[in-house]
Amino acid sequence: MEPPRTAPLTPAAVLVPICAREELSVLLTERTPHLTTHAGQIAFPGGRIDAGDADAAAAALREANEEIGLDPNLVEPLGYLDPYRTSTGYLVTPLVALVAPRFTLTVNPHEVADVFEVPLAFLMDQANHRIDSRVWRGAERRFYAMPYEQRYIWGATAGIIKTLHRRLFTS
């Protein structure tokens, strides 16, 4: 019997924007409710890597500019986290970067319902990390979740945050 074939993963990139304020914070988006995928979810700015993108960093910066109007000149890339494989068929390359706090955002209302900041200290506190589960496509799926105020940060976004936590706090 032949093993089931899997479709190739779609390359994607996200920006993990750390705002260089007195208290560091992470800039996140809430996707609009009408989108066909991930509607209403909390996400990093990002998306598919296009043929015209030089690399994952270029894609992440382009997407952040398209989605929330973040000026790439205010972004200082620090480095990549390990690629993150999603259950929806993406291989996401997270680019961690410092963002100058003098930014002004222009939200694309077709993709983004809201932009907000979460203190980095909150996200890096393991006490705020939990594992939740849901039934999806007939199977129970377990995933990281980091609820913050009225926001439910979960799935790939929480998984990438957990990857950042491991990189910073695991020797």
C-alpha positions as MATLAB code, in Angstrom:
seq = 'MEPPRTAPLTPAAVLVPICAREELSVLLTERTPHLTTHAGQIAFPGGRIDAGDADAAAAALREANEEIGLDPNLVEPLGYLDPYRTSTGYLVTPLVALVAPRFTLTVNPHEVADVFEVPLAFLMDQANHRIDSRVWRGAERRFYAMPYEQRYIWGATAGIIKTLHRRLFTS';
ca = [
       0.000    0.000    0.000;
       1.358    3.372   -1.017;
       1.593    6.075    1.681;
      -0.743    9.029    1.170;
       0.801   11.852   -0.834;
       0.842   15.281    0.624;
       0.715   18.495   -1.340;
       3.865   20.612   -1.207;
       3.848   23.281    1.451;
       3.255   26.869    0.322;
       6.151   29.153    1.313;
       5.070   32.106    3.435;
       6.690   34.694    5.668;
       5.521   36.785    8.604;
       6.989   39.755   10.380;
       7.291   39.412   14.154;
       7.378   43.176   14.812;
       8.741   44.124   18.222;
       8.004   47.773   18.901;
      11.037   49.451   20.461;
       9.122   51.308   23.158;
      10.183   51.723   26.788;
       8.187   48.545   27.399;
       8.768   46.332   24.351;
       5.568   45.193   22.664;
       4.597   42.969   19.752;
       2.405   44.355   16.987;
      -0.395   41.970   15.982;
      -3.355   42.130   13.633;
      -6.899   40.852   13.776;
      -7.958   39.553   10.391;
     -11.275   40.706    8.942;
     -14.271   38.429    9.503;
     -15.102   38.037    5.789;
     -11.842   36.370    4.700;
     -12.059   32.815    3.340;
      -9.203   31.590    5.555;
      -8.328   32.466    9.135;
     -11.150   35.017    9.365;
     -11.147   36.986   12.608;
      -7.952   35.355   13.861;
      -5.031   37.117   15.489;
      -1.999   37.094   13.197;
       1.366   38.573   12.434;
       1.522   40.681    9.278;
       2.561   38.371    6.462;
       1.526   35.996    3.737;
       2.719   33.972    0.780;
       6.172   34.508   -0.633;
       5.616   35.813   -4.178;
       7.884   35.109   -7.148;
       8.953   38.774   -7.110;
      10.131   38.639   -3.485;
      13.921   38.403   -3.136;
      13.577   36.318    0.033;
      11.400   35.707    3.087;
      12.392   39.055    4.617;
      11.292   40.907    1.491;
       7.966   39.068    1.553;
       7.368   39.776    5.252;
       8.178   43.478    4.830;
       6.041   43.751    1.675;
       3.080   42.079    3.363;
       3.405   44.250    6.486;
       3.385   47.319    4.256;
       0.371   46.079    2.253;
      -1.663   44.968    5.283;
      -0.984   47.699    7.832;
       1.083   50.325    6.020;
       4.197   49.668    8.103;
       7.081   51.591    6.526;
       9.951   49.117    5.899;
      12.429   51.925    6.650;
      11.289   51.793   10.289;
      11.988   48.057   10.558;
      15.347   46.635   11.646;
      15.503   42.871   10.982;
      17.103   40.903   13.817;
      16.921   37.392   12.387;
      14.752   34.445   11.500;
      13.067   31.877   13.682;
      12.881   28.290   12.483;
      10.275   27.788    9.757;
       6.834   26.969   11.153;
       4.691   24.366    9.430;
       0.935   24.967    9.660;
      -1.821   22.384    9.471;
      -3.278   24.391    6.575;
      -0.324   23.699    4.273;
       2.057   26.625    4.754;
       5.719   26.683    5.664;
       6.048   30.055    7.393;
       9.381   31.802    7.869;
       9.121   34.259   10.791;
      11.335   37.367   10.613;
      11.864   38.980   14.020;
      12.494   42.717   13.800;
      12.621   45.857   15.888;
      10.224   48.575   14.798;
      10.855   52.238   15.509;
       7.895   53.446   17.605;
       7.304   56.525   15.452;
       5.310   54.536   12.892;
       1.918   55.548   11.560;
      -0.219   52.703   10.267;
      -2.701   52.619    7.414;
      -4.772   49.457    7.739;
      -5.978   47.632    4.630;
      -9.671   47.121    5.590;
     -10.023   44.165    3.204;
      -7.510   42.120    5.212;
      -7.187   43.657    8.663;
      -9.941   44.557   11.118;
      -7.638   45.866   13.844;
      -3.996   46.321   14.864;
      -2.917   46.205   18.494;
       0.126   45.703   20.694;
       0.774   43.103   23.375;
       3.598   43.565   25.880;
       6.521   41.304   24.967;
       6.924   40.509   28.673;
       3.387   39.056   28.716;
       4.078   36.888   25.666;
       7.415   35.681   27.027;
       5.961   34.722   30.417;
       5.460   30.967   30.270;
       2.628   31.309   32.799;
       0.580   32.846   29.953;
       1.161   29.894   27.597;
      -1.386   27.136   27.538;
      -2.330   24.240   25.312;
      -5.919   24.200   24.077;
      -7.667   21.804   21.735;
     -10.459   21.720   19.186;
     -11.894   19.149   16.842;
     -10.939   19.997   13.257;
     -11.664   17.766   10.275;
     -12.776   15.010   12.593;
      -9.658   14.920   14.751;
      -8.714   16.629   17.970;
      -5.987   19.227   17.393;
      -3.866   20.611   20.212;
      -2.284   24.043   19.903;
      -0.726   26.822   21.908;
      -2.929   29.673   23.073;
      -2.045   32.910   24.860;
      -5.235   34.833   25.610;
      -4.568   38.511   26.214;
      -7.362   40.744   27.481;
     -10.265   40.148   25.039;
      -7.934   38.679   22.345;
      -7.482   34.971   21.740;
      -3.983   34.433   20.355;
      -3.712   30.831   19.198;
      -2.625   28.464   16.465;
       0.310   29.406   14.243;
       0.637   32.870   15.812;
       0.915   31.434   19.327;
       3.171   28.661   18.009;
       5.572   31.215   16.525;
       5.526   33.185   19.788;
       6.346   29.943   21.629;
       9.236   29.382   19.187;
      10.549   32.876   20.019;
      10.201   32.089   23.739;
      12.204   28.876   23.326;
      14.899   30.687   21.333;
      15.269   33.341   24.028;
      14.938   31.239   27.173;
      16.140   27.727   26.396;
      19.824   26.998   26.468;
];
